[in-house]
Amino acid sequence: MPTDDSMRREPVAILCYPTIGGSGRIACQLAKGLAARGHDVRVVSYEEPVFLDPAIRFERVAVLDYPLLKYPPYDQALAARICELHEEHGIRLFHAHYAIPHAVAVLLADAMLGGNRLRLVTTLHGTDISVVGRDPAYRRAVQWALERSDAVTAVSASLAAQTRSEIGFDGSIEVVPNFVDTEVFDPGIGPRWVDRPFDEPRRLVHLSTFRPVKRAWLLVEALAELAKVLPFAVDMVGTGPDLDSARALAHERGIEDRLRFVGSEANPARYLQGADLFVFASATESFGLGILEALACGVPVVGPAVGGVPEVLGRPEAGILVDEPPDVGKLGLDGAIAGDVSATEAFVRSIASAMAELLLDPDAYRAAAARGPARATEV
């Protein structure tokens, strides 16, 4: 049995995406916490994460840009870098945030090293199951990686159940919820709308990777409905493939002057602490780290009751979650729509109504805001 001292000296490599999404932020926070306990921690990715503590070593993966290859072979480059970390620094323990590509790359590296050299902990964050894992082209690879991991964790009970039902994985999954640093994310001192003149614009915030699953279009539609009721301004924090289309839709709906697209932000707390409401419209959200961060800042939340979000908000809720009909459109209200237009329009109005309820009723707002900080420490 290893001693506490030997465990503290165990080197660890954490594999993650460097983007603003919750998985990268959690990976960087975990690296900081492990380093504080005496571990030699390295974070591995193709770019340095914006949230990485300067004291944590960053290991870059060099990806070949070769004309013959339509897509850069990141999995193979990552596996080769993992081999180097093992051979040069004696790292045996790797923590993969997402099954694809990170867990698969660790297993490939282990085979390249001769087998049984590396230990793998895989943390599931959501889209590796709900999006990638559902695709027949990747489902088998996800299942294979999970079956060969030394430990598997999921960020919510909802995601663990989905992994078992959709991937067919019957091994052990430990539910380890995401966490938040309450010394960074706290209510702050900025006055909320209930303490300002009633006709002042409400301050909303949205943290997003602007991927299709985040449904920025649906949020913009709901904000256009809200604009008929009260004045507001929204900080749209993050970047991603759907950012330009969200900006264009805001222009079409005549609310572009109310939305401020601020790009990636290494310190989202500064937006949350000045906000009255956190809003989202995701089609699926296995946990929603931004939601937890909003609660810690005393900011109520409004969005769909999807995935693990109800586990985060708790009962009574620190906000309002709206049940989503099964036939809601997935592509938008204009053009080709996968779903029923009337159901989608009704759902958009329901989200806007929930926003208005918390932004017009002082008692309801104060009650939801008061629940947030305590709930953030209970999850």
Contacts in CASP RR format, 6 or more apart in sequence:
PFRMAT RR
TARGET T0000
AUTHOR 0000-0000-0000
METHOD contacts of the structure
MODEL  1
MPTDDSMRREPVAILCYPTIGGSGRIACQLAKGLAARGHDVRVVSYEEPV
FLDPAIRFERVAVLDYPLLKYPPYDQALAARICELHEEHGIRLFHAHYAI
PHAVAVLLADAMLGGNRLRLVTTLHGTDISVVGRDPAYRRAVQWALERSD
AVTAVSASLAAQTRSEIGFDGSIEVVPNFVDTEVFDPGIGPRWVDRPFDE
PRRLVHLSTFRPVKRAWLLVEALAELAKVLPFAVDMVGTGPDLDSARALA
HERGIEDRLRFVGSEANPARYLQGADLFVFASATESFGLGILEALACGVP
VVGPAVGGVPEVLGRPEAGILVDEPPDVGKLGLDGAIAGDVSATEAFVRS
IASAMAELLLDPDAYRAAAARGPARATEV
2 10 0 8 1.000
8 37 0 8 1.000
8 38 0 8 1.000
8 39 0 8 1.000
9 38 0 8 1.000
9 39 0 8 1.000
9 40 0 8 1.000
10 39 0 8 1.000
10 40 0 8 1.000
10 92 0 8 1.000
10 93 0 8 1.000
11 39 0 8 1.000
11 40 0 8 1.000
11 41 0 8 1.000
11 42 0 8 1.000
11 89 0 8 1.000
11 90 0 8 1.000
11 91 0 8 1.000
11 92 0 8 1.000
11 93 0 8 1.000
12 34 0 8 1.000
12 39 0 8 1.000
12 40 0 8 1.000
12 41 0 8 1.000
12 42 0 8 1.000
12 91 0 8 1.000
12 93 0 8 1.000
12 94 0 8 1.000
12 95 0 8 1.000
13 41 0 8 1.000
13 42 0 8 1.000
13 43 0 8 1.000
13 44 0 8 1.000
13 59 0 8 1.000
13 82 0 8 1.000
13 85 0 8 1.000
13 91 0 8 1.000
13 93 0 8 1.000
13 94 0 8 1.000
13 95 0 8 1.000
14 27 0 8 1.000
14 30 0 8 1.000
14 31 0 8 1.000
14 41 0 8 1.000
14 42 0 8 1.000
14 43 0 8 1.000
14 44 0 8 1.000
14 94 0 8 1.000
14 95 0 8 1.000
14 97 0 8 1.000
15 27 0 8 1.000
15 44 0 8 1.000
15 45 0 8 1.000
15 78 0 8 1.000
15 82 0 8 1.000
15 94 0 8 1.000
15 95 0 8 1.000
15 96 0 8 1.000
15 97 0 8 1.000
15 102 0 8 1.000
15 105 0 8 1.000
15 106 0 8 1.000
16 23 0 8 1.000
16 24 0 8 1.000
16 27 0 8 1.000
16 28 0 8 1.000
16 43 0 8 1.000
16 44 0 8 1.000
16 45 0 8 1.000
16 49 0 8 1.000
16 97 0 8 1.000
16 98 0 8 1.000
16 102 0 8 1.000
17 23 0 8 1.000
17 24 0 8 1.000
17 45 0 8 1.000
17 49 0 8 1.000
17 97 0 8 1.000
17 98 0 8 1.000
18 24 0 8 1.000
18 45 0 8 1.000
18 46 0 8 1.000
18 47 0 8 1.000
18 48 0 8 1.000
18 49 0 8 1.000
18 50 0 8 1.000
19 49 0 8 1.000
19 209 0 8 1.000
19 239 0 8 1.000
19 264 0 8 1.000
20 50 0 8 1.000
20 207 0 8 1.000
20 209 0 8 1.000
20 237 0 8 1.000
20 238 0 8 1.000
20 239 0 8 1.000
20 264 0 8 1.000
20 265 0 8 1.000
20 268 0 8 1.000
21 207 0 8 1.000
21 209 0 8 1.000
21 289 0 8 1.000
22 125 0 8 1.000
22 178 0 8 1.000
22 288 0 8 1.000
22 289 0 8 1.000
22 290 0 8 1.000
23 97 0 8 1.000
23 98 0 8 1.000
23 123 0 8 1.000
23 125 0 8 1.000
24 49 0 8 1.000
24 51 0 8 1.000
24 97 0 8 1.000
25 51 0 8 1.000
25 289 0 8 1.000
26 97 0 8 1.000
26 125 0 8 1.000
26 178 0 8 1.000
26 179 0 8 1.000
26 289 0 8 1.000
27 43 0 8 1.000
27 49 0 8 1.000
27 95 0 8 1.000
27 97 0 8 1.000
28 43 0 8 1.000
28 49 0 8 1.000
28 51 0 8 1.000
28 52 0 8 1.000
28 53 0 8 1.000
28 56 0 8 1.000
29 51 0 8 1.000
29 179 0 8 1.000
29 181 0 8 1.000
30 95 0 8 1.000
31 41 0 8 1.000
31 43 0 8 1.000
31 52 0 8 1.000
31 53 0 8 1.000
31 56 0 8 1.000
32 53 0 8 1.000
32 55 0 8 1.000
32 56 0 8 1.000
34 41 0 8 1.000
35 41 0 8 1.000
35 53 0 8 1.000
35 55 0 8 1.000
35 56 0 8 1.000
40 57 0 8 1.000
40 89 0 8 1.000
41 56 0 8 1.000
41 57 0 8 1.000
42 56 0 8 1.000
42 57 0 8 1.000
42 58 0 8 1.000
42 59 0 8 1.000
42 85 0 8 1.000
42 89 0 8 1.000
42 91 0 8 1.000
43 49 0 8 1.000
43 52 0 8 1.000
43 56 0 8 1.000
43 57 0 8 1.000
43 58 0 8 1.000
43 59 0 8 1.000
44 58 0 8 1.000
44 59 0 8 1.000
44 61 0 8 1.000
44 78 0 8 1.000
44 81 0 8 1.000
44 82 0 8 1.000
44 85 0 8 1.000
45 58 0 8 1.000
45 60 0 8 1.000
45 61 0 8 1.000
46 60 0 8 1.000
46 61 0 8 1.000
46 63 0 8 1.000
46 74 0 8 1.000
47 60 0 8 1.000
48 58 0 8 1.000
48 60 0 8 1.000
49 58 0 8 1.000
50 264 0 8 1.000
50 265 0 8 1.000
50 266 0 8 1.000
51 266 0 8 1.000
52 58 0 8 1.000
59 81 0 8 1.000
59 85 0 8 1.000
61 74 0 8 1.000
61 77 0 8 1.000
61 78 0 8 1.000
61 81 0 8 1.000
62 77 0 8 1.000
62 81 0 8 1.000
63 72 0 8 1.000
63 73 0 8 1.000
63 74 0 8 1.000
63 77 0 8 1.000
64 72 0 8 1.000
64 73 0 8 1.000
64 77 0 8 1.000
65 72 0 8 1.000
66 72 0 8 1.000
74 101 0 8 1.000
75 101 0 8 1.000
75 104 0 8 1.000
75 105 0 8 1.000
75 108 0 8 1.000
76 108 0 8 1.000
78 101 0 8 1.000
78 102 0 8 1.000
78 105 0 8 1.000
78 109 0 8 1.000
79 105 0 8 1.000
79 106 0 8 1.000
79 108 0 8 1.000
79 109 0 8 1.000
79 112 0 8 1.000
80 109 0 8 1.000
80 112 0 8 1.000
82 94 0 8 1.000
82 105 0 8 1.000
82 106 0 8 1.000
82 109 0 8 1.000
82 118 0 8 1.000
83 109 0 8 1.000
83 112 0 8 1.000
83 113 0 8 1.000
85 91 0 8 1.000
86 92 0 8 1.000
86 109 0 8 1.000
86 113 0 8 1.000
86 117 0 8 1.000
86 118 0 8 1.000
87 113 0 8 1.000
92 117 0 8 1.000
92 118 0 8 1.000
92 119 0 8 1.000
93 118 0 8 1.000
93 119 0 8 1.000
93 121 0 8 1.000
94 106 0 8 1.000
94 118 0 8 1.000
94 119 0 8 1.000
94 120 0 8 1.000
94 121 0 8 1.000
95 121 0 8 1.000
95 123 0 8 1.000
96 102 0 8 1.000
96 103 0 8 1.000
96 105 0 8 1.000
96 106 0 8 1.000
96 120 0 8 1.000
96 121 0 8 1.000
96 122 0 8 1.000
96 123 0 8 1.000
96 149 0 8 1.000
97 123 0 8 1.000
97 125 0 8 1.000
98 123 0 8 1.000
98 124 0 8 1.000
98 125 0 8 1.000
98 127 0 8 1.000
98 128 0 8 1.000
99 122 0 8 1.000
99 124 0 8 1.000
99 128 0 8 1.000
99 129 0 8 1.000
99 132 0 8 1.000
99 133 0 8 1.000
99 141 0 8 1.000
99 142 0 8 1.000
99 145 0 8 1.000
99 146 0 8 1.000
100 128 0 8 1.000
100 132 0 8 1.000
100 133 0 8 1.000
100 138 0 8 1.000
100 141 0 8 1.000
100 142 0 8 1.000
100 145 0 8 1.000
102 122 0 8 1.000
103 120 0 8 1.000
103 122 0 8 1.000
103 145 0 8 1.000
103 146 0 8 1.000
103 149 0 8 1.000
104 141 0 8 1.000
104 144 0 8 1.000
104 145 0 8 1.000
106 118 0 8 1.000
106 120 0 8 1.000
107 120 0 8 1.000
107 144 0 8 1.000
107 145 0 8 1.000
107 148 0 8 1.000
109 118 0 8 1.000
110 116 0 8 1.000
110 117 0 8 1.000
110 118 0 8 1.000
110 120 0 8 1.000
119 150 0 8 1.000
120 148 0 8 1.000
120 149 0 8 1.000
120 150 0 8 1.000
120 151 0 8 1.000
121 149 0 8 1.000
121 150 0 8 1.000
121 151 0 8 1.000
121 152 0 8 1.000
121 153 0 8 1.000
122 145 0 8 1.000
122 146 0 8 1.000
122 149 0 8 1.000
122 151 0 8 1.000
122 152 0 8 1.000
122 153 0 8 1.000
123 152 0 8 1.000
123 153 0 8 1.000
123 154 0 8 1.000
123 155 0 8 1.000
123 176 0 8 1.000
124 152 0 8 1.000
124 153 0 8 1.000
124 154 0 8 1.000
124 155 0 8 1.000
124 159 0 8 1.000
124 160 0 8 1.000
124 163 0 8 1.000
124 173 0 8 1.000
124 286 0 8 1.000
125 155 0 8 1.000
125 159 0 8 1.000
125 286 0 8 1.000
125 287 0 8 1.000
126 155 0 8 1.000
126 159 0 8 1.000
126 284 0 8 1.000
126 286 0 8 1.000
126 287 0 8 1.000
127 211 0 8 1.000
127 213 0 8 1.000
127 284 0 8 1.000
127 286 0 8 1.000
128 142 0 8 1.000
129 142 0 8 1.000
129 159 0 8 1.000
129 162 0 8 1.000
129 163 0 8 1.000
129 166 0 8 1.000
129 167 0 8 1.000
129 286 0 8 1.000
130 159 0 8 1.000
130 162 0 8 1.000
130 166 0 8 1.000
130 213 0 8 1.000
130 284 0 8 1.000
130 286 0 8 1.000
131 213 0 8 1.000
131 284 0 8 1.000
132 138 0 8 1.000
132 142 0 8 1.000
133 139 0 8 1.000
133 142 0 8 1.000
133 166 0 8 1.000
133 167 0 8 1.000
134 166 0 8 1.000
139 167 0 8 1.000
142 167 0 8 1.000
143 167 0 8 1.000
143 168 0 8 1.000
143 169 0 8 1.000
146 152 0 8 1.000
146 163 0 8 1.000
146 167 0 8 1.000
146 169 0 8 1.000
146 171 0 8 1.000
147 169 0 8 1.000
147 171 0 8 1.000
151 172 0 8 1.000
151 174 0 8 1.000
152 169 0 8 1.000
152 171 0 8 1.000
152 172 0 8 1.000
152 173 0 8 1.000
152 174 0 8 1.000
153 173 0 8 1.000
153 174 0 8 1.000
153 175 0 8 1.000
153 176 0 8 1.000
154 160 0 8 1.000
154 163 0 8 1.000
154 173 0 8 1.000
154 174 0 8 1.000
154 175 0 8 1.000
154 176 0 8 1.000
154 286 0 8 1.000
155 175 0 8 1.000
155 176 0 8 1.000
155 177 0 8 1.000
155 178 0 8 1.000
155 286 0 8 1.000
155 287 0 8 1.000
156 175 0 8 1.000
156 177 0 8 1.000
156 286 0 8 1.000
156 287 0 8 1.000
156 307 0 8 1.000
156 308 0 8 1.000
156 311 0 8 1.000
156 312 0 8 1.000
157 175 0 8 1.000
157 308 0 8 1.000
157 311 0 8 1.000
158 286 0 8 1.000
158 307 0 8 1.000
158 308 0 8 1.000
158 311 0 8 1.000
159 286 0 8 1.000
159 287 0 8 1.000
159 307 0 8 1.000
159 308 0 8 1.000
160 173 0 8 1.000
160 175 0 8 1.000
162 286 0 8 1.000
162 307 0 8 1.000
163 169 0 8 1.000
163 173 0 8 1.000
164 170 0 8 1.000
164 173 0 8 1.000
177 287 0 8 1.000
177 311 0 8 1.000
177 312 0 8 1.000
177 379 0 8 1.000
178 287 0 8 1.000
178 288 0 8 1.000
178 289 0 8 1.000
178 292 0 8 1.000
178 379 0 8 1.000
179 292 0 8 1.000
179 379 0 8 1.000
180 289 0 8 1.000
180 292 0 8 1.000
180 293 0 8 1.000
180 296 0 8 1.000
180 376 0 8 1.000
182 296 0 8 1.000
182 373 0 8 1.000
182 376 0 8 1.000
182 377 0 8 1.000
184 269 0 8 1.000
185 269 0 8 1.000
185 272 0 8 1.000
185 273 0 8 1.000
185 293 0 8 1.000
185 296 0 8 1.000
185 297 0 8 1.000
185 376 0 8 1.000
186 273 0 8 1.000
186 296 0 8 1.000
186 297 0 8 1.000
186 373 0 8 1.000
187 273 0 8 1.000
187 297 0 8 1.000
187 298 0 8 1.000
187 373 0 8 1.000
188 273 0 8 1.000
188 274 0 8 1.000
188 297 0 8 1.000
190 273 0 8 1.000
190 274 0 8 1.000
192 276 0 8 1.000
192 365 0 8 1.000
192 369 0 8 1.000
193 200 0 8 1.000
193 202 0 8 1.000
193 203 0 8 1.000
193 276 0 8 1.000
193 359 0 8 1.000
193 365 0 8 1.000
194 362 0 8 1.000
194 365 0 8 1.000
194 366 0 8 1.000
199 231 0 8 1.000
200 231 0 8 1.000
201 231 0 8 1.000
201 232 0 8 1.000
201 233 0 8 1.000
201 258 0 8 1.000
202 230 0 8 1.000
202 231 0 8 1.000
202 232 0 8 1.000
202 233 0 8 1.000
202 276 0 8 1.000
202 277 0 8 1.000
202 359 0 8 1.000
203 232 0 8 1.000
203 233 0 8 1.000
203 235 0 8 1.000
203 274 0 8 1.000
203 275 0 8 1.000
203 276 0 8 1.000
203 277 0 8 1.000
204 223 0 8 1.000
204 232 0 8 1.000
204 233 0 8 1.000
204 234 0 8 1.000
204 235 0 8 1.000
204 275 0 8 1.000
204 276 0 8 1.000
204 277 0 8 1.000
204 278 0 8 1.000
204 279 0 8 1.000
204 355 0 8 1.000
205 234 0 8 1.000
205 235 0 8 1.000
205 237 0 8 1.000
205 271 0 8 1.000
205 272 0 8 1.000
205 274 0 8 1.000
205 275 0 8 1.000
205 277 0 8 1.000
205 278 0 8 1.000
205 279 0 8 1.000
205 294 0 8 1.000
205 299 0 8 1.000
206 219 0 8 1.000
206 234 0 8 1.000
206 235 0 8 1.000
206 236 0 8 1.000
206 237 0 8 1.000
206 278 0 8 1.000
206 279 0 8 1.000
206 280 0 8 1.000
207 237 0 8 1.000
207 238 0 8 1.000
207 268 0 8 1.000
207 271 0 8 1.000
207 278 0 8 1.000
207 280 0 8 1.000
207 290 0 8 1.000
207 293 0 8 1.000
208 214 0 8 1.000
208 216 0 8 1.000
208 236 0 8 1.000
208 237 0 8 1.000
208 238 0 8 1.000
208 240 0 8 1.000
208 280 0 8 1.000
209 238 0 8 1.000
209 239 0 8 1.000
209 240 0 8 1.000
210 216 0 8 1.000
210 238 0 8 1.000
210 239 0 8 1.000
210 240 0 8 1.000
210 241 0 8 1.000
210 242 0 8 1.000
210 243 0 8 1.000
210 246 0 8 1.000
211 240 0 8 1.000
211 241 0 8 1.000
211 242 0 8 1.000
212 241 0 8 1.000
212 242 0 8 1.000
213 282 0 8 1.000
213 283 0 8 1.000
213 284 0 8 1.000
214 242 0 8 1.000
214 280 0 8 1.000
214 281 0 8 1.000
214 282 0 8 1.000
214 283 0 8 1.000
215 281 0 8 1.000
215 282 0 8 1.000
215 283 0 8 1.000
215 330 0 8 1.000
216 236 0 8 1.000
216 242 0 8 1.000
216 243 0 8 1.000
216 245 0 8 1.000
216 246 0 8 1.000
216 249 0 8 1.000
216 281 0 8 1.000
217 242 0 8 1.000
217 245 0 8 1.000
217 246 0 8 1.000
217 249 0 8 1.000
217 331 0 8 1.000
217 332 0 8 1.000
217 333 0 8 1.000
218 281 0 8 1.000
218 332 0 8 1.000
218 344 0 8 1.000
218 347 0 8 1.000
218 348 0 8 1.000
218 351 0 8 1.000
219 246 0 8 1.000
219 279 0 8 1.000
219 280 0 8 1.000
219 281 0 8 1.000
219 351 0 8 1.000
220 246 0 8 1.000
220 249 0 8 1.000
220 250 0 8 1.000
220 253 0 8 1.000
220 255 0 8 1.000
220 259 0 8 1.000
221 249 0 8 1.000
221 253 0 8 1.000
221 332 0 8 1.000
221 333 0 8 1.000
221 348 0 8 1.000
222 279 0 8 1.000
222 281 0 8 1.000
222 348 0 8 1.000
222 349 0 8 1.000
222 351 0 8 1.000
222 352 0 8 1.000
222 355 0 8 1.000
223 232 0 8 1.000
223 234 0 8 1.000
223 250 0 8 1.000
223 253 0 8 1.000
223 255 0 8 1.000
223 258 0 8 1.000
223 259 0 8 1.000
223 279 0 8 1.000
223 352 0 8 1.000
224 250 0 8 1.000
224 253 0 8 1.000
224 254 0 8 1.000
224 255 0 8 1.000
225 348 0 8 1.000
225 349 0 8 1.000
225 351 0 8 1.000
225 352 0 8 1.000
226 232 0 8 1.000
226 352 0 8 1.000
226 355 0 8 1.000
226 356 0 8 1.000
226 359 0 8 1.000
227 253 0 8 1.000
227 254 0 8 1.000
227 255 0 8 1.000
227 258 0 8 1.000
229 352 0 8 1.000
229 356 0 8 1.000
229 360 0 8 1.000
230 356 0 8 1.000
230 359 0 8 1.000
230 360 0 8 1.000
232 258 0 8 1.000
232 359 0 8 1.000
233 258 0 8 1.000
233 259 0 8 1.000
233 260 0 8 1.000
234 258 0 8 1.000
234 259 0 8 1.000
234 260 0 8 1.000
234 279 0 8 1.000
235 260 0 8 1.000
235 262 0 8 1.000
235 271 0 8 1.000
235 275 0 8 1.000
236 243 0 8 1.000
236 246 0 8 1.000
236 259 0 8 1.000
236 260 0 8 1.000
236 261 0 8 1.000
236 262 0 8 1.000
236 263 0 8 1.000
237 262 0 8 1.000
237 263 0 8 1.000
237 264 0 8 1.000
237 265 0 8 1.000
237 268 0 8 1.000
237 271 0 8 1.000
238 261 0 8 1.000
238 262 0 8 1.000
238 263 0 8 1.000
238 264 0 8 1.000
238 265 0 8 1.000
239 263 0 8 1.000
239 264 0 8 1.000
243 261 0 8 1.000
243 263 0 8 1.000
246 261 0 8 1.000
247 256 0 8 1.000
247 259 0 8 1.000
247 261 0 8 1.000
250 256 0 8 1.000
250 258 0 8 1.000
250 259 0 8 1.000
262 271 0 8 1.000
265 271 0 8 1.000
268 290 0 8 1.000
268 293 0 8 1.000
269 293 0 8 1.000
269 297 0 8 1.000
272 278 0 8 1.000
272 293 0 8 1.000
272 294 0 8 1.000
272 297 0 8 1.000
272 299 0 8 1.000
273 297 0 8 1.000
274 297 0 8 1.000
274 299 0 8 1.000
275 294 0 8 1.000
275 297 0 8 1.000
275 299 0 8 1.000
276 299 0 8 1.000
276 359 0 8 1.000
276 365 0 8 1.000
277 299 0 8 1.000
277 300 0 8 1.000
277 301 0 8 1.000
277 302 0 8 1.000
277 355 0 8 1.000
277 358 0 8 1.000
277 359 0 8 1.000
278 290 0 8 1.000
278 291 0 8 1.000
278 294 0 8 1.000
278 299 0 8 1.000
278 300 0 8 1.000
278 301 0 8 1.000
278 302 0 8 1.000
279 301 0 8 1.000
279 302 0 8 1.000
279 303 0 8 1.000
279 351 0 8 1.000
279 355 0 8 1.000
280 291 0 8 1.000
280 301 0 8 1.000
280 302 0 8 1.000
280 303 0 8 1.000
280 304 0 8 1.000
281 303 0 8 1.000
281 304 0 8 1.000
281 351 0 8 1.000
282 304 0 8 1.000
282 306 0 8 1.000
283 304 0 8 1.000
283 306 0 8 1.000
283 330 0 8 1.000
284 306 0 8 1.000
284 307 0 8 1.000
285 291 0 8 1.000
285 304 0 8 1.000
285 306 0 8 1.000
285 307 0 8 1.000
285 308 0 8 1.000
285 309 0 8 1.000
286 307 0 8 1.000
286 308 0 8 1.000
287 308 0 8 1.000
287 309 0 8 1.000
287 311 0 8 1.000
287 312 0 8 1.000
288 308 0 8 1.000
288 309 0 8 1.000
288 312 0 8 1.000
291 301 0 8 1.000
291 309 0 8 1.000
291 312 0 8 1.000
291 313 0 8 1.000
292 312 0 8 1.000
292 376 0 8 1.000
292 379 0 8 1.000
293 376 0 8 1.000
294 300 0 8 1.000
294 301 0 8 1.000
295 301 0 8 1.000
295 312 0 8 1.000
295 313 0 8 1.000
295 318 0 8 1.000
295 371 0 8 1.000
295 372 0 8 1.000
295 373 0 8 1.000
295 375 0 8 1.000
295 376 0 8 1.000
296 372 0 8 1.000
296 373 0 8 1.000
296 376 0 8 1.000
296 377 0 8 1.000
297 373 0 8 1.000
298 318 0 8 1.000
298 369 0 8 1.000
298 370 0 8 1.000
298 372 0 8 1.000
298 373 0 8 1.000
299 369 0 8 1.000
299 372 0 8 1.000
300 318 0 8 1.000
300 319 0 8 1.000
300 320 0 8 1.000
300 358 0 8 1.000
300 365 0 8 1.000
300 368 0 8 1.000
300 369 0 8 1.000
300 372 0 8 1.000
301 313 0 8 1.000
301 318 0 8 1.000
301 319 0 8 1.000
301 320 0 8 1.000
301 321 0 8 1.000
302 319 0 8 1.000
302 320 0 8 1.000
302 321 0 8 1.000
302 322 0 8 1.000
302 351 0 8 1.000
302 354 0 8 1.000
302 355 0 8 1.000
302 358 0 8 1.000
303 309 0 8 1.000
303 320 0 8 1.000
303 321 0 8 1.000
303 322 0 8 1.000
303 351 0 8 1.000
303 354 0 8 1.000
304 321 0 8 1.000
304 322 0 8 1.000
304 323 0 8 1.000
304 324 0 8 1.000
304 351 0 8 1.000
305 321 0 8 1.000
305 322 0 8 1.000
305 323 0 8 1.000
305 324 0 8 1.000
306 324 0 8 1.000
309 321 0 8 1.000
310 317 0 8 1.000
310 321 0 8 1.000
311 379 0 8 1.000
312 375 0 8 1.000
312 379 0 8 1.000
313 319 0 8 1.000
313 321 0 8 1.000
313 375 0 8 1.000
314 375 0 8 1.000
316 367 0 8 1.000
316 371 0 8 1.000
317 368 0 8 1.000
317 371 0 8 1.000
318 368 0 8 1.000
318 369 0 8 1.000
318 371 0 8 1.000
318 372 0 8 1.000
318 375 0 8 1.000
319 358 0 8 1.000
319 368 0 8 1.000
319 371 0 8 1.000
320 354 0 8 1.000
320 357 0 8 1.000
320 358 0 8 1.000
320 368 0 8 1.000
322 347 0 8 1.000
322 350 0 8 1.000
322 351 0 8 1.000
322 354 0 8 1.000
324 347 0 8 1.000
325 340 0 8 1.000
325 343 0 8 1.000
325 346 0 8 1.000
325 347 0 8 1.000
327 339 0 8 1.000
327 340 0 8 1.000
327 343 0 8 1.000
328 339 0 8 1.000
328 340 0 8 1.000
328 343 0 8 1.000
328 344 0 8 1.000
328 347 0 8 1.000
329 337 0 8 1.000
329 338 0 8 1.000
329 339 0 8 1.000
329 340 0 8 1.000
329 341 0 8 1.000
329 343 0 8 1.000
329 344 0 8 1.000
330 337 0 8 1.000
330 338 0 8 1.000
330 339 0 8 1.000
331 337 0 8 1.000
331 338 0 8 1.000
332 344 0 8 1.000
333 341 0 8 1.000
333 344 0 8 1.000
333 345 0 8 1.000
333 348 0 8 1.000
337 344 0 8 1.000
357 364 0 8 1.000
358 364 0 8 1.000
358 365 0 8 1.000
358 368 0 8 1.000
359 365 0 8 1.000
END
